[in-house]
Amino acid sequence: MKQKKSYGIGLLGFGTIGTGVIKALRRHGDLIEQRTGLRLELRAVADIDLERDRGVEVDRGIMTTDGNELIADPQVDVVVELIGGIGAARDLILKSLAMGKPVVTANKALLAEYGAEIFAAAEEGGADLFYEASVGGGIPIIRALREGLIANRIEKICGILNGTCNFILTEMERRGESFAKVLADAQAAGYAEADPALDVDGIDTAHKAAILASLAYGFPVRLGDIYVEGIGGIEGMDIEFAAGLGYRIKLLAVIAGGGEEVEVRVHPALVPRETMLGSVSGVYNAVLVRGDIVGETLYYGRGAGSLPTASAVLSDLTDVARNLASSSPRRVPAFVQHQARGRVRSMDEVVTRYYLRAALPDRPGMLARVAQILGRHQISIASVVQKEGRTGEHVPVIILTHEAAEKNMVRALQEIDALEVVGAPTVRIRIEDVS
């Protein structure tokens, strides 16, 4: 029988996810050992607050408030960073990698903003860096891109990557209530933070998009190069109108391209209701990946939460332990830059379809004026619906367009909204005809 090997885990951060990792390890540590012959042991925990009750007992003898003490502990073979944020987490990860100690992290913001530095540190230190839990919680999308789809050129990725936003949009459709009302209810239920800006403004999704785009296209994608638009401007009537047209509104990360230029954008989009992404509801996440050989694959599941995220962390820990046992660190490098001249396409150059809601007087010739302006900017109309039964001087007119360049649409809307007859700024939501 093969001799069993034991590896010590040092946990930086004893919050919600850290607690989940400890619980999951206690529940299924024996199962991991049975399947791999490797024993994962919690040997150190660091957190600034050691007194708060987390609902799980930890030996006080292995707890510390000093993260540096934890990473220097010779009993710690693998460092798990679950602090979050940028400052302390960055310093501790870089120190761990410089010591040659492998790191498992769920820190999407850190990787999105300082990924190039951290990946370089892992290479220089000859240490593993795994980060499955940074995108999609328990969904194995990082592993899919790093290993499962390695033989494919990635043509497109469309992802619902924020459960809070997806929950809000789902409830707005289901209940017919406003963004503000549903957000307040989501906060009361614990699905949204007291300060929800990171989620509803699209920043959290942009962090994840930067990581996925970098992996898929082989160059570091900078957060500042990503177009980001949140869901705060989505109104109930647009969700209603979209449903009548066969669509749902989702906050999407869209990553697409080939060669040296790649689109990376985050914004609300109309998605066909009958598609796989269109059917994803509540707090669930989903990522659709199209490769040139495999075609389309879908990754679906809980994108957050202590135990789903802990599942991804333990999967990474098992990979690290396997590499340590076989003396093969960096068997799967954290990131390999294979596109030296890659760049993110300007949003002005992006071409897509559009949903427009214009507030126009119900008089002859009004739509013709709007159509004339769109035509001058090379925007072709696919269909028009004027919603009946609406009272007031202006009525909503819904226009779906054929594909058009973003820069042309921006200019056209500036001209349309300058018309004296337009009652309110025209609402624009992009359309993604995903599977």
Secondary structure, 3 states (H helix, E strand, C coil): CCCCEEEEEEEECCCHHHHHHHHHHHHHHHHHHHHHCEEEEEEEEECCCCCCCCCCCCCHHHEECCHHHHHHCCCCCEEEECCCCCHHHHHHHHHHHHCCCCEEECCHHHHHHHHHHHHHHHHHHCCCEECHHHCCCCCCHHHHHHHHCCCCCEEEEEEECCHHHHHHHHHHHHHCCCHHHHHHHHHHHCCCCCCCHHHHCCHHHHHHHHHHHHHHHCCCCCHHHCEECCCCCCCHHHHHHHHHCCEEEEEEEEEEEECCEEEEEEEEEEEECCCCHHHCCCCEEEEEEEECCCEEEEEEEECCCHHHHHHHHHHHHHHHHHHHHCCCCCCCCCCCCCCCCCEECCHHHCEEEEEEEEEEECCCCHHHHHHHHHHHCCCCEEEEEECCCCCCCEEEEEEEECCEEHHHHHHHHHHHHCCCCCCCCCEEEEECCCC
